[in-house]
């Protein structure tokens, strides 16, 4: 999974140190690159994740 945004590493928020699991999913969308999820930490910082590729059969 790739994470994009300001102040996040793969496990925690750089602004407040909370774990990524504390972030609320604002929306998620399927793309040709995989699933894009937009998350918001309780402190207000946003995060965008790209998880895996889609399997086409």
C-alpha positions in Angstrom: 0.0 0.0 0.0 1.3 3.4 -0.9 0.4 6.4 1.2 0.3 10.0 0.0 -0.2 13.2 2.0 1.6 15.5 4.4 3.0 14.2 7.7 2.1 10.5 7.6 4.4 7.6 7.5 3.0 4.1 6.9 1.9 3.6 10.6 1.1 6.9 12.2 0.2 10.6 11.7 3.2 12.9 11.7 1.1 15.7 13.3 -0.3 13.9 16.3 1.3 10.4 16.4 -2.0 8.6 16.3 -2.0 5.2 14.5 -3.4 5.2 10.9 -6.1 2.8 12.2 -7.6 5.8 14.1 -8.2 7.7 10.8 -11.8 7.8 9.4 -12.4 6.8 5.8 -13.9 9.7 4.0 -14.3 8.0 0.7 -12.9 5.2 -1.4 -12.8 4.6 -5.2 -11.8 1.8 -7.5 -9.2 2.9 -10.2 -7.1 1.0 -12.7 -4.2 1.3 -10.2 -6.2 -0.2 -7.3 -8.4 1.2 -4.5 -7.9 4.8 -3.5 -9.0 5.7 0.0 -9.2 9.2 1.4 -8.8 9.2 5.2 -8.9 11.9 7.9 -7.0 11.6 11.2 -8.9 12.8 14.3 -6.4 15.7 14.4 -7.6 16.8 11.0 -4.7 15.8 8.8 -5.7 14.0 5.6 -4.2 10.9 4.0 -4.6 9.2 0.6 -3.8 5.5 0.2 -3.5 3.4 -2.9 -4.0 -0.3 -2.2 -3.0 -2.9 -4.7 -4.0 -3.4 -8.3 -7.3 -4.8 -9.5 -7.4 -8.3 -10.7 -9.1 -8.6 -14.2 -10.4 -12.0 -15.2 
